[in-house]
Every structure is written in C-alpha cells, then in structure tokens.
Amino acid sequence: MTKQKHSVFSPKTNFSIVVPFRNEAENLPKLLNSISLLNYPKTLFEVILVDDDSEEELRIMNYEFEIQIVKNKRKSNSPKKDAIETAIKTAKHNWIITTDADCLVQKNWLSSFDNFIQEKELKMIAAGVCYLPKKGFLHDFQTLDFLSLQGATIGSFGINKPFMCNGANFAYRKDFFIDLHGFDGNATIASGDDVFLLQKGIQHDAKSIGFLYNRDSIVATQSVNSWKELFMQRVRWAAKSTGYSSLFGKGIALLVFFTNLSWVIIFLLWSLQCFNQNFFMLFIGIKFLIDLILIMQTSKYFQSKTNWILLGSLFYPFFSTSVALYSLFGSYNWKGRRFKK
C-alpha cells in the first residue's frame, strides 16, 4: 500500500463506471446524483447500469455524462459476476471501476483514481468503503465490523500480502481482466467478484496492484436495517472464503474463526464455572485491546464513529462464529433470490 501524494495532474484517464443493480429504484438516483457532482470531465467517463432482472421500474433523469442501461446476460451461479462481464463487453474505456447501487461517491472520487494511475504503473486498484452514519446498536455494530474488515484490507496491502477488497470501490484495466480470464474458475460461488479477481491478479502480477490510500477515494454505502438481513449478508461474504486461492487469506480466515470460536467456548466454560475467572478476564482484555487498536486506527482514516465498541467486541464472537458455521452448510437469500452453498 502506498499513500497517494498530493500532486496535481490534468485529468487523463477514461473510466467506465459499472453498476450492477436489482430493484434499486430508490438508491440508484442518489448514486447517479453523486456521480453528476464529480469534479471530473464528463467526457472522460461513462456509466453502465446493468439491470439484473429488476421488478421495479427505474426512471433515469437526463445527465450531462453518458449513461446506458443494459440487461444482465446470465450464464453462471453469480448474477453480479455476470453483470460485470456483461458491462465490460460494452465498455468503451479500458479502466473499469465498479461500485454498488446503494453507494455514494465523493466529488474527487475519479480525480483521486486518475492521479494514482498517473503516478503508478498499475493495472488494478482497491480503495476504501465506509457506512453512511445511522443511529442504533445494529448500525453501530455493522460499522465496527466493517471497520475491522477495512482495517484488515489496508493492513494486508501494507505488508504486501493483499487478499481482500470491496467491489463497491474497485478498479482495474479491461485488458488485465481479460488476461486473468475474468471470473473463470469462481462462477459457482455467487459472491466474490472482488476478492477472487484480486487474488488472481496477485498471482499474475502482484507489483501492478495497489491500494488507493486517499480519503477522497472513499465510497459510502448503506448498512442493512435488520439483524436477519445482516446475518444473511455476512453469510454471503463468508461463503466465498473457502474458495480463496491465497493461502495467507485462508490462514487469516481460519485464525479469525478459531479465535472467535475459542472466545465462545471459554465464555460457556466460565458461565459453568469450569474456567478460571482470572484467565477469563485476561483473555477478554487481550482480545479487546487488539480489537481496539485495529478499529481505532481504521476509524481515523474513515472518520467513522465507534459507538458501543466494548459491547460490540463482546457480542461479535458469537455473531461471527454463527455466521461462519452457517455459511459452511446453509443457504442464504440475496436480492430476493436463494443461493445454496
């Protein structure tokens, strides 16, 4: 990971912004409005909206930038991967940048990517994602969880062992995507349009991949509004970990799982008075300190609030362990569809 310098460049990079969507009549206009406010020449980017069999009617206003809506061409078990491939086939520009329909971008979003591309000879760029602020423990818990994931992402780039990123803010060259044979090999897994492509890219040409550490590049997205929806979302995310090609990534996933499982077991033993209270408190203290350092460092970059951090740290192992175990055997719902493991 390299922190971007504050050099000023004349805009040069042409972008094709790809947005897969399904039933996003409420959110898409907000995203498009934020794109209309970009401090970037309108002639240097296009927006490709890929409709994945929406049931809602979508009305698009007239914008100064080029925008097109295409129908998703399904060919695999992964609607989102199919949508991205559908868009890439019609994209005019070589730099593809993906985001989600429920996101908002900042006015210097594309400028920050353009500057980074002009500074570095890169073929793939990951960037940060944060949640829009909402009140309540459910949303604060999601923020804490997401900060830990983003912290792990940034940290992995920092030690030159990247293994995860977020498709809501992910850019790559079209020719690099073609060299990697796109999503071939991962089509049976519904999610993972981001991490699988990243890991293939790392294996192919690690030096050409970087993380854009610039606050202007951060994209904001929506947290979900129910615990059931959150559980299913995290199950979908966890289900792809078994398909990681990165041994480091698999090792981190196993370490996190067994750490959380150990916490649950130790808590149950302590509740049954079968575990020494002093060791129990020591275990809690060490785990909380590690969580606190990671989350606080990451929250500074994303300028996110960290409410309920102690309660969230205590509750998280139970939630995470349940998600991990369910993801191994259960199915999940996503965008009104049901997917099996």
N, C-alpha and C positions, 0 to 999 in steps of 0.2 A: 504494500500500500504506500502510495506517495501522496503527500499533501500538496494540493494544487497551489501554485504560486499565484500572485495577484497580477500577473501580466495581462496586458490588454491587447487583444487581437481583433482584426477585422473579421467578421463572420465569413466563413468559407464552407463549412460542412453542410451538405444537404442531408436532411433526415426524412425518413418515412416513419411516422408515429403509428404504431399498430395497437389497436384497442379491441380485443375480443369482448363480446358482451352477450348477455342473455337476460332479457327482462330488466333493463336498466333505464326505463323511460324517465325515472326521477333523477338518477345520478348523472347520466351522460351529458345533459345540457350544462350541468355545473362544471364538469371536466372541460367541455368544449369552450365554455366561457373563460376558464382559467387559461386555456391554450390561446384564446383570442387576445389575451393581455400580455403574451410573451414579448419580451424585449429582443426580438429576433426577426430578421427579414421574412415576411410572409412568403416570399418566392423561394425560400430555401428549405421549406418543409411542406409535407403533405400529411394528412390524417386519413388512415384507413380503418374504418369501423367494420368489424367482422361480426355479422349477426348469426348467432348460434341458435337458430330456431326459436326466436323470441315469440311470446304470446301477446306481448304488449305492443301497442302502436307507438312508434317513435317519430317525433316531429323534430326536424333539424332546421334551425334558422339559417339565414344566409350569413356566411362569414367571409372575411377577406382572404382567408387561406383556402387552399384546395382541400376538399374533403369528399370522400366517397364511401358508400356503404356496399359491402359485398356479402354474399351468403356463404356461410361456412360449408366447406366441402368435407364431409365426414368420411374417414377411412380407417379410423383406429378406435381404441377404447378411451382416447383422450381428446375431448372436444376442444380444449384450449390449444393443445399442440397442433391439432388440425387447423384451427383458426389462424394461428400464426403462420403456418405453412401456406395456407390459402392467401393470406395477405402478402407474404414475401414474393409469391409468384406474380403479383400485380404491382409490387412496389417499384416506383421509378428510381429511387435513390439507393445508394449502396449501404448507407448507415441506417440500420433498423433500430428503433428504440420502442420497447414495449412498456405499456402501463395498463392499469385496470380502469374500468368504467366508473368505479366509486372513488377515484382519486382526484386530487387537485394538485396542479403544478405551480411553481413559483415563476415570476416573470423572467428570471435569469436562468431558468432550467436548461434550455438548449444552449445558451451562451456559455454556461459552465462546462457542458459536454464539449462544445466546439473548441474552447480554449485548451481543454485537456487533450483533445485529439491532436491539436496543432502542436502541443508541447511534447507529446509522447507518440511513438510509433506503435499504436495499439490496435488490436482487432476486436477486442471485447472489453466492455466496461460495466462494472456493477456500481450501484450508488444506493444511498440510504433511503429508507422508508420509515415514516412515523405515523402514529394515530392522531387524528383530529381530537382535540380535548372534549370529553364528555364527563358528566358527573355520575358518581355512584361506584360502589366497590367492583362491580362487574367490569366496568370500563377501566378503572384504575388497575385492576388485576391484569387485564389484557395489555395495558401499557407497560407494566413491569415485565410481563412475559416477553413482549415484543422487543423491549429494550435489551433483554438478555440475548435474544436471537441476533439482533443487530450488532450487539457487542461482540458476540462470537464471530459474526461475519467479518467485521472490521479487524478483529484480532487475528483471524486466520490469514487475512491478506497481509497483515503486519509482520507475521512470521513466515511469509511466503509459502503458506500451505492452505490456500483458499479451497473451500469445499462447499460453500453455500452462498446464495444470494437471493434476491427477491425479484420476481418477474414484473412487479409493479414499477420497477425502475432499472431496466436492464437494456444495454445497447450492444450491438455487435454488427460487424460488416456482413453484408449479404454473401459475399464471396467466401468469407470464413465459415459461415453457416453451411454453405454448400460443400466446402472442403470437409466439414465434420459430418456430412451426410445427415444434417438436421437432427431429427429426433429418432432416427433409426436405432432400434435396439431397446427403446424405452416406451414403445407405443402401447404396451399392455397396461401400463400404470397411468391412471387418469391424471395425476398431477405430476409436477417435476419438470415443467417446461423450462424452468430456470436452472435448478441445480444440476440436472443431468447434462444440459448443454454446457454449463460452466465446467463440469468435471471432464467432459470430453475435450473441451478447449484446453484445459490444463494439461491433459495427457498429450495433446497435439502440439501445443506451442505456449508453454507457461509464461514465457517472457512477454508475450503480446497481450497479456490480460492484466487489468489493473482495477483498483477501487478509487472512485472519484470522491475524495475527502473534501467536500466543499458544501457548506450549508445551503448555498443557492441551488444545489442539485437535488436536495431532499424533496421527495414526493410525500404528500399526506394522504392517508386513506381512512376509511371508516372502520371502527370497531363494531362487532356484532351486538345485537340487543337482547340476547337470551343465552342462558348457560347451555341449553341444548344445542343451539347453533354454534356456540363457541366450541363445545366438545366435538361436534362433527367436523368443524373446520380444522381443529388440531389433529383429529384422526386422519383427515385427508393429508395434512402435512406430514404426519409421522409415517404414513403408509409407504412413502417413497424412500425412506431411509434404508430399507432392505435392498433397494436397487442401486445404492451408491457404488460407484466404481472406485472412489477414493478410499483407500484403507485408513487414512487419517480420519476422514469423515465418519467412517463406520466405527472406528475406535472411540471418537468423541461421543457418538450417539450411544454406544454401549456404556461408556463411562457415566454419562448423564443418567441413563436408565438405572444402572445398578446403584448409583449414589442415591437417587430418589427412592428406589426400592428399599435400600438399607434404612433410610430415614423412616419409612412406613413400618418396617419390621421392628426397628428399635423403639419406635413410639408405641407399638402394640405391646411389646415386651415390657416397656416401662409402665404402661397402663395396668398390666397384670402383675406389676411389682416383681418382674423377673429380670430387671436390668437396673444396674446401679445408677442412682439419681445423679451422682457427680459426673459420671461418664456421659450420661444423657445430656446434661446441661453443657458439658464440654463440646459434645457433638453438635448441638444446636448453635452454640456460639461460633464455632469454626465455620459451619456452613453459612450462617447468617453474615459473617464477616466477608466471606468470599463473594456471596451474592451482592452485598452492599457495595463492595469496591467495583465490581463489574458494572452494576446498574448505575451507580452514581457517575462513573466516568463516561458511560454512554449517554446518560441523560444530559450531561453538559453539552455534548455535541448536538444532540437533537433538541435541546432546550425544552425537555419534557418534564412535567411534574411527577414526583414519585410518592404519591399518597399510599397509605396502607402497606408500606414496604415490609414491616415486621409480620403482619397478618398474612400478607401475600406470600412471604417466604415460608411461613409455616404450612400454609394450605397447598402451595404449589406441588410438593412431592406427591401428595395424594392424587391431585388432578393429573399430573404428568404421568404417573405410573398407570393410572386407569386408562388414559389415552393410549399409551404405548402397548399395553396388553390387549386392548380392544382392537387396535389397528392391525394386530397380527392375525386376528381371526374374524373380525366383524366386518360388516359393510357400512357405508356411510352415504348420506344424502348431500347433494351439491347441485345448486341451481335447479331444484325441482326434479333431479334425477337421482337414481340409486346406483351406487357403484359397489362391486364386490371386490374383496381383497384378491 
